Structures are given as C-alpha cells and as structure tokens.
Amino acid sequence: MGSTSFNMVTLIRKKRDKQELSTDEIKYIISAYTRDEIPDYQVSSLLMAIFLNGLSDRESADLTYAMLHSGIVVDLSDVPGVKVDKHSTGGVGDKLSLILAPIVAACGVPVPMISGRGLGHSGGTLDKLESITGFNVNLNLTQYAEVLKKHNLVLIGQTEDIAPADKRMYALRDVTATVECIPLIAGSIMSKKLAEGIDALVLDVKCGSGAFMKTPENALKLAEKLVSIGESFGKRTIGYVTNMDQPLGTTVGNWLEVRESAEALQGHGEADMMEVTLMLSGTMIYLGGKATSVEEGIAMSKASIKDGSAFQKLIDIVDEQGGNSDYLRNPATYPQSGHIYDVQSLSDGYITSMDSYEIGMTAVELGAGRIRKEDTIDPTAGIEFLRKVGDSVEKGETIARIHTNNKNIISASVERLLAAITIQADKPRPLAMITHRVDADGVHEL
C-alpha cells in the first residue's frame, strides 16, 4: 500500500468539512489502522464524520478496495465456470441461501459462499448450517477451493485472512453508533464478498420491519451503492429490493429453518419464500452463463427441484463438510425442544401485519440467537407459523408454535409474539415480495 503517511487529524477535518478523501488517503487510513498505527479514537471520529457527511461513489469504491486488500483475495481461477454468490442484508426466517445455493450449483454454476453468524434479531447462515450435527464451516482456503471444484458449492465462515480491516472497523462501528451508514455498510459487505474470488454477485436487499433498511428509499440507496461498487470492480452485479415485513416462509430458528429448506428443495416450499428464492437463483444462473435470461434461470431452478438434483446437491455438500445428512432425509429423527407450546389467536379476523423485528427478538429469547457474541445458540429453539399476513383466523385457533428448552421464557414469549401479530376485521392487500431490480442500467420497478 505504499509508505505514504498522512496526518490523521487533517483527514478527519477534511471529512468533517464535507471534502472528499483521495484514493491514497483512504488506502493510508485502512492500512495504517490494520497495522495498529492509528488509534481507535481517531478512526471512531472519522467514522462519525463519514456517517454524517457520506462518501462519494469513488470514495466508497476506494474504501472497499482498501479493506478488500487488507487481507487475502482468494484466487479461484482454477475452478472452471463463472463463480456467482448471493448476499442478503439479513432478515427474519431468511433461509434462502440454504435453498438457492444447492439449486444454482445443481444447474452447473459454482457457488463459493462465505457466510456470517446471526447477531441481534436476524439469523446467520452459519448458525443454521451448524445445527446440522457435525457440519464443519471452518474449512481453510485450500479446502474451500477443493470442495467448490468437486461440488460446485462450498459453505464456510469468514476466515481471519479475509478483509481483516472490515472486522476491526465493524467492531468499532458497533460501539460508536455508526452502523446504519449506507457507504460503510456497502464497503463492509462488498470487501468480504469480493475477497471470496467471485466473478458475479446477486444481492437481496431486505426492506421492512425485520430489515436493516426500514424504508424503500434507504433500501434502494443501499442496493444502488452495492451494485455501483460491484460493477466498478468489473463484477456483474444485480440487486433486488425484497419484502421483510413478515418472516420468510413458516419458520424462524436454526434447525427449524434447515428442515424447511430441505422440504423446499423437495418441492414443498412456501409461496412467498420461493418467489424470492427463484428470482435470486434464476439471476445467479443467468449471471453464471448457464441461462440466456433470468426467466430461463427460474425455469431451470424449478426443474432442479422437480428432478431431485437440487436436494441431492444439499445432501452431497452436507456429507462432504462432515454433517449428518440423515437428519435432512428424516427430519423427524432430529432431537426436539423440551417445550413445544401452541400460541392461540385472541380474536377473529385477518392477520394484517407481523412485526418481523419483534418476532426475531422473540426467537432470540427462546434460544435461537445471540444478544452477545459469546451467547450459545440452541439449534432446536424457534417459532413455527401456521398462519401469516392475509390469512383468516378464529379466536382460539393455533397461529404459531414456540419451541424452546427454557420453560421460564414461554409466557413472556407468547405475550411478545401476540403483540407482534396484528389481527383486524378487513383482509389486507397482499404483500409485494420483490419491488425493484437494480443493475448497471439503473433501477427498474417490478
């Protein structure tokens, strides 16, 4: 990164005064911070200046580049084909990676997937995978490339070598109230994704009560920023803004979501969840060069579910990475929570809304997530939904089912869950699951 040195106070002042930082200045900040040459308090001050004044597209790309090159950039040129991954900005019941990765791999597109853990109300793909007894997400980068070459698919966690600057910056943002900043979120996401060795990327930017981005305007801004960074690195990037105003599918919680994903790959997926999954998988297959359009990619996705090849791909990767695939074939043999409790409707009417954030936090309290990084997850804990937005319900009817090993939390969880579900007399309009596509040509309403 060169030995050029800058005065950090001058750089903070520049950003405070709404001026642009040069490429060399950004490179200096990231490399010096990674080497412990700049203290946390100065970087914290800079982060707040960025939070308040933003970054230009060029500054965002430079920040991503500097964080990307703070560690190893994986070379997957030995693996044949166009490598395509998908990234979701996180939601409640968002198990789509577990369904679409096997679909896309079964259709001949290599999917190198490096995922994260859940923190707060949104679940993490790694925690879901680790609920499959024995599944190893901690492969080294050599094994990562070997498994990808063998199966067109690999599912691991972020290694220490990938974007270490991002890891440090994220920890700092977390404690300085600078998390909700679109250029910083975009740089964080893209530095990790580009380090995986991908050729193209599909983005699922969630919007609504269970999402990071609560408003369509902010979700679109983030999608545009992510696509602009991806394209500036020469990676074909397509983003979708999707609905997170109710949980995806019928389950929230690690093993419950794995079970639902296995069922979806056998043709029994919930309509709202499959609409988004198929759009994303169809786009990945298109970007991977195996389909001439997104529509053809969607048709191929459906065919891979119908002929059993997508479910077989999931079995193969679970076996390869040390997991017990018998549980996927026979989910009834998986250990159950000690307490399974039916939640009943307090009135007649239609479910008009579900507060995904509150539902996600209820699942965390039941044991399905972490409040702090060191918390242990109970893989069997979570919530099943028998009814969702638009469904009619009668008083006393079971609308959800709680799974937990902590009986002391049940009554408070039932109360919180019922408060998160609104039931009214009039049937609501159906939720639009996918509202916009963002690509190199701009924003398209769907």
N, C-alpha and C positions, 0 to 999 in steps of 0.2 A: 504493500500500500504506500510505499514511499516514506521518506523520513521527514517530509514537510511538517513543521509544527506551527500551530496557531495559538492565539491567546483565547482561552475558553470564555473569559468574561466578555471579550469583544464579540464572539459568536453568539452568546446569549443575548447581548444587547441588540445585535442585528435582527435576530428573530423576534425579540420583544418589540422592536420598532417596525415590524412588518416587512423587513427586507428579505430577499432570497439568499440562502446559503449556497455557495458554489459547490460543484462536484467534489473538489479537493477538500473543502472544509467539512463536508459530510463524511467523506472517507476518513479524514483525520479523527473526527469525533468518535466514530464507531470503532476504528482500530485501536485508538488510544484507550477508550473505555474498556474494550475487551482485554487489553494488556494491563488494566488497573492503573493507568496513568492519569485518569480523570476521576475525581471523587463522585460518589453518588449524588451529593447535594448539588453539584453543578449540572449534572445530567438531569436531575429532577427539575431544576429551574428551566432548563432548555425544553424539556418535555411539556411543561406548563405553557411556555411561550408558543410551542407548536400547537398545543391543544387550543389555545386562544386565537392564534393567527393562521393556522393551517399550513399546508405545504402545496407548492405548485405540482403539476404532473411530473415535471422534470426532477424536482426535489424528491418526490415520492419514489420515482424510479431509482434515483441515486441512493436513497436510503435503503431500498430493497436490495440493490446491488451490493452495497457495503455490508449489510447484515448477512446476505447470502454467502459472500466470500470471507466472512469471519470464521468459517469452518470449511468442511469438505463439501464439494459439489459432486454428487455421485455420477459416475460415467456409466451409462447403460448401453453404450453403442454396440456392445457385443450381443445384446438381446435383440433379435430381429423384430421388426414391426414398429409402428408408431405408438410410443408409450403414452397412455392417457390416464389421468387421475381425476377425481372429483373432490371438491371441498365444500363442506357445508358450514355455514356460520353458526350452527348449533341451535338445537331446539329440544322440545319435549316429545319423547316417543320417536325420535329421529333415528330410525334403524336402517335408513335407506342404503348406506354403504354395504351392509351385510347382504342386501338383496341384489343391488346393481353390480357390485364387483364380480360375483360369480357369473352373472348374466353376460357382462361385457367380455370377460375372459373366455367364456364358452363360445362366444361369437368371434374369437380369434384376435381380440385386441389385448395387448399386455397392459395390466393394471398394477403399477407399483404404488401401493398405498401405505403411507406413513401417517398414523392417526394419533390423536391425543386422548387424554383422560377427561372425565367429566369433572367440573367444578361448579359449585352453585347449582342452579336449577336445571341445567342442561346436561344430558348424559354424554359419556365419551365412548367411542367405538372400542377402544382398548379394554375398558371395563366390561363391555358386553362380550368381547371375544374371550376374556379371561374367565367368564362364567362357564365356558365350556371346559370341563375338567381337563387339565394338562396342557391346554393351548399355550404355546410359547410365543409371546410378542417381542421377545428380546433377542432377535437374530442380529448378528453383526452384518456389516455392509457386504461382505463377500457372500455370506449365506443368502442375504436379501436378493442379490443378483442371480444366484444359482436357482433359488426357488422360483423366481419370476420366469427365468428361462425355461424351467421344467413345466410350470403350470399356467403360464400367462398371468399369474396372480401371486401377490405376496402381501401379507398384512402384518405390519410391525409398528412399534412405537418409535418416537423421535430419539435418535441416539445422541450422545454427548457431542459428537463431531458435527452435527447438523445445526447450522445457524446459532452458535452459542451466544452471539451478541443479542439475538432476539430473546433468548431465555432470560438473560440478565435484564434487558430493557423491560420485558413483560413483568418480571417480579417487581421492578421499580414502579411501573405504571400502576400496578395493582394497589400499591400503598401510597400513591400520590394523587389519586383521583384523576388520572389521565388515561383511563382505559377507553372511554367512549369517544375516541377521536378517529375519524374515518381514515386519514392518511397513515396514522400509526397502526390501526387495525390492518389496513391493506398491506403495509410493509411487513408486518408480523406474519400474516397469512402467506404472502407470496414468497418471502425469503425461505420459508420452510418448504413450500410446495416446489419451488424451482430447484431446491437443493436435492430433491429426490431423483433427478435425472429424467424428468418427464419431457415430452415433446408437445403436449397439448393438455388443456385443463378445462373442465366444466365446473361451474360454480353454482351452488344452491344458496342464494342469499335469502334468509328467512325474514319474514316481516310479521309483526303482530305481538300479542300479549306474551308469548313464550319465547320471543326472539330478542336478540341484542338490539336490533333495529325495530323500534316500535311503530314508526311511521313509514308509509310508502316512499315519501320523499327521501328519507335517510337511507332506506334500503336501496333505492335506485342510485343514490350518490355513491354508496359503497360498491355496488355492482359495477358502476361505470369506472370507478377508480381501480378496482381489481382487474377489470378487462384491459384498461389502458396500460397498467403495469405489465400484465402478461404479454400483450401484443408488443410492447416496447422491448421485451426480451426475445422477440421472434417466436413466441409460443402462441399457437392459435388458442384463443380463449373465448368461451361463450358462457354467459351468466344468466341465470333465471331468478326472478323475484318470486318466492313462493310463500304460501299462507302458513302462519304459525299461530293462528287464533284458536286452535284446538290441537290436542296431541295428535300426532300422525298414527294411523292405524288404531288398534284397540288395546295396546299395552304400553305401560311405562315401567321400566325396571329391567335389569340386565338380562337374566335368563329368560324372563317373560318375552323380551324383545327378540332374543335369539330364536326362541321357539316360534314366535310369529313370523320371523324372517324365513325360517325353514319351511313353514306352511305356505308362505307366499311363493317360494320357489317351486312349490308343488302345485301351484295353481289356485291357492285359496287366500289370496291377498285382498285386504280391504280396499275398496274402490279409490278413496281419497289418497291413500298411500301409494297405490300402484300407478295412479295418474302421474304423480310427480316422479316416481321411480323410473317409469318407462320413458318419460321425456328426457330425463338425465341420461339413462343408459343408451337410448336411441341417439342422443347427441354425442356421447362418447364413441359409439360405434362408427358414427359418421366422421368424427374428427380422426378416428383411428384408420380411416380409409377403407373400411370393410362394407360401407354402405354409401350410396350416392346422394342420400338425403337423410335428414333426421327421421322422416316418416318411414323410410325403409329400415333405418336402425331400430325404430319402435317395433316394426313387424318382425324383425329378426329376434328382438328381445322376447317378444311373445312366443315365437317359435321355440326358443331355447328353454322356456318354461314348459311348454307343451310336450316337447320330446324328452324332457328329463335331464338334458345336458347341463342346465344351469344348477340344478340341485346337486347333480353328481360333482360339479366343479367345487361346490361348497364342501362336500364330503371329502374330496381329494385334498383340498388345502388344509382342512382341519386335521386330517390324518398326517399330512406332511409336516405340519407345525406342532405335532405331538398331542393334539386334542383327542378326546373320546367322541368319535362321530356316532357311536351307538345311540347317544342321547338325542341326536338330531333325527335319526330314523325312528326312535321310540321315545318321544319326549315324556311320556307318562312314567318312565323309569327314573327320571331326574328327581332328586330329593325336593320335597315341597317345604314351604314355610310352615312353622309350627302353628301359626294362626292365620286362617283364611276367613274373612268377615264380609258378609254382604252389606252393601250400602243401599238403602232404600229411599225412593223419592218421597218427599214430604207433601207433594201436591200433584194434581193432574195438570196436563198441558203439554207444551213442546219445549225441548231444550233449545234455548235461543242463543246461549253463549257459554263458553267454557274458558275460565282464566288459566291459560297454559302455565303461566309463571307459578301461580298458587298450586296447581296440580303437580308441577315439577318439584316444588319445595316440599309438598306433602310426601311425595315418593322418597325424597332425600331423608325426611324424618323417619320414614318407615325402615330405612336402612339401605336404600337403593343408590345413595350418592354420598358425596362428602361435603361437609361445611368447611372443614380444614383439610389441607393436603394430606395430613397424616392419618385421617379417619379411615377405618376399614369398611369395605363395602360388603353387604350381604347380597350375594348373587340372586337369592330367591325372592327378595323383597320387591314390592312394587304394586301397581294398580292395573286391573283389567277393566275395560269399559264395555258394558253391554249395550249402552245407548250413547249417541253422540248428537251434535248440533243438527236440528231438523227432525229428530225422532220424537214421536209422541210417547208420553209416559203416563202411567197411572199412579196415584198415591199408593205407597206400599210396594211398588214394583222395584225389583233389584236393578239399579242402573250402573253399579260398579262393584268391584270386588277387591278388597285390600288383602295383600299378602305381607306378613311380617313375622319376625321371630321375637319382637318386643311387644308383649301384650299390653304394657303400660301406656303405649302410644296410641292404641286403637281409637279410644273415644275422641281424643283431640283431633286425630287424623280424619275421622268420619265427619266431624264438625267442619274442619277446614275444607274438606272435599265438597261437602254440600254447599258451603258458602261460595265455592268457586264455580258452581254449576247453576246457571240461571234458567228457571222454568217459567214460561209465560203462556197466556191463552192462545196467542196467534202464532201460526207457523212462520219461522223466519225464512228469508231468502237464502238459497244455498250459497255456501262459501266458494268463492273462486279460488282454486288451488294454485294456479300459476298466472300471474298478472302481466309480467313483462319478460322479454328476452333482450339481453344486452350483448352486442358483439362489436366487431371492428367497424361496422357500418352505423352504429348508434343504438338507440333504444327503440324497441318495437313492442307495441301493446298487443297482448294476446287475447 
